[in-house]
Amino acid sequence: MNTKQKKSTDVRFRLEGELHESLKEKAKKEERSMNYLMNKAVELLLNQESAKA
């Protein structure tokens, strides 16, 4: 694992209530933070988009 701490940026956005509840449940089930799951989701989306190019 990378020992350097990655730089982060605070971002605000609106998440639909149903998505928020589902994310909260998934985070609890997987013993992860919602922040971790959101970062992974964005990472997957960006990797998927770059694979199409």
C-alpha positions in Angstrom: 0.0 0.0 0.0 1.2 3.5 -0.8 2.6 5.1 2.4 2.1 8.6 1.1 -1.1 10.2 2.0 -3.2 11.2 -1.0 -4.3 14.8 -1.3 -8.1 15.2 -1.0 -10.5 17.9 -1.9 -13.8 18.5 -0.2 -16.7 18.3 -2.6 -20.4 18.9 -1.9 -23.2 17.5 -4.0 -26.8 16.4 -3.7 -27.6 12.7 -3.5 -31.1 11.4 -3.8 -32.5 10.2 -0.5 -33.0 6.6 -1.7 -29.4 6.5 -2.9 -28.1 7.9 0.4 -29.9 5.3 2.4 -28.7 2.5 0.2 -25.1 3.8 0.4 -25.4 4.1 4.2 -26.6 0.5 4.4 -23.8 -0.8 2.1 -21.2 1.1 4.0 -22.4 -0.4 7.3 -22.6 -3.9 5.8 -19.1 -3.7 4.3 -17.7 -1.9 7.4 -16.5 1.0 5.2 -17.2 4.7 5.2 -19.5 6.2 2.7 -16.6 8.4 1.7 -14.6 5.4 0.8 -17.4 3.9 -1.3 -18.0 7.2 -3.1 -14.3 7.5 -4.0 -14.3 3.9 -5.3 -17.5 4.6 -7.3 -16.0 7.7 -8.9 -12.7 5.8 -9.6 -14.7 2.9 -11.3 -16.7 5.4 -13.4 -13.5 7.2 -14.6 -11.7 4.0 -15.4 -14.8 2.8 -17.3 -14.9 6.0 -19.3 -11.2 5.9 -20.1 -11.5 2.3 -21.3 -14.1 3.4 -23.9 -11.8 6.0 -25.4 
